[in-house]
Amino acid sequence: MRPLRPALPAAVLTTLATLALAPAAPAVADDRGTPPAFTIEDPRITESSGLAASRAHPGIYWTHNDSGDGPYVFAVDSRTGRTVAKITLDGVKARDVEAISLGPDGNLYVGDTGDNLDGSWPEVWIYRFPEPKELKDATVEATRFTVRYEDGPRDAESLVVHPRTGRVYIVSKKKSGKGALYEAPATLSASGVNTFKRVADINVWATDAAFSPDGTRLVVRGYFEARAYRWRDGRPTEITTRPVVPLQRQGESVTFTPDGRTLMYGSEGARSSVVPVALEGELLPDSVAKQDSKEGGGSGGAAGASGESGDDGDGNRTFVLGAGTFLLATAVVLGLKRLLRRSKDPS
């Protein structure tokens, strides 16, 4: 089939190209307090693969690069997009760092759990270190935990620490499109092997995951979709309503904001954007829903959900805007190619 070639006037194409490529206006929080999107400005961060909201430093998000970088973790200020601290893990040789999570003990957990060959590494590692009290460049000693899976090696890009129990979980990424949730021993051992047990299927090609601050919701994202789960007695139950996932270059990360009302979605790529999607309805963590009920605000529909209940949500507007920009840019390129061909055609 021949590609579509929109025959648009050159002036219109020029205008559309300007609109599609122009930088977005500065984002501001909406009337519900949803934080604005921000761009990671640091040129050293080109493959942001994990995201964790700081508890000690409001507005700060921890991230790191994918494989090919050193043992570095960056603190990014969401108000400016600038890096305010680079933490180096002393003596660590990073292989394929894919995830970061903050535990109730105040420690950051970094998952060197990636395996692009889908099961070639017999063991992977988790590194733990205290979240710095001061935001400045530093080198820290991290505790290393060796990890194996009870049913053999696999690729995994998602690591989460439950904010109440402190238990560590990993979500595997399967080429078939389905993964699984693996549970660590109640206490990690730094001297032996920690065998993670498979406890639930996760029906998404997982690139990251996050617990809500109260521990009652687990969200697992893929490149184009996400699943939300109620978390009770250490096990997930899938929620029918699905969270919206914005259109991104290569969606690799997700975290809850500290108030539990918003998901922040990150992507790989230079100057990648972190995009907020407000949650409502059954996607809201229990503590937030209870607070809203007491205040009489109610949660209305499900703005942070996909499907019929989420058509009016911020996340859907983000998705539609992103998809529209992509299609517009494609039309512009095809139109310009046609104009160039016409100018070269002597007939």
Secondary structure as UniProt FT lines:
FT   HELIX           10..21
FT   TURN            31..32
FT   STRAND          38..39
FT   TURN            43..44
FT   STRAND          50..53
FT   TURN            58..59
FT   STRAND          60..64
FT   TURN            67..68
FT   STRAND          72..77
FT   TURN            78..80
FT   STRAND          83..89
FT   TURN            90..91
FT   STRAND          99..102
FT   TURN            104..105
FT   STRAND          107..112
FT   TURN            116..117
FT   STRAND          124..130
FT   STRAND          138..140
FT   STRAND          143..149
FT   TURN            150..151
FT   STRAND          156..161
FT   TURN            163..165
FT   STRAND          168..172
FT   TURN            175..176
FT   STRAND          179..183
FT   STRAND          193..202
FT   STRAND          208..211
FT   TURN            213..214
FT   STRAND          217..221
FT   STRAND          226..232
FT   TURN            233..234
FT   STRAND          235..238
FT   STRAND          242..243
FT   STRAND          251..256
FT   TURN            258..259
FT   STRAND          262..267
FT   TURN            270..271
FT   STRAND          273..278
FT   HELIX           281..283
FT   HELIX           286..295
FT   TURN            303..304
FT   STRAND          305..306
FT   HELIX           308..310
FT   TURN            311..312
FT   HELIX           314..344
//
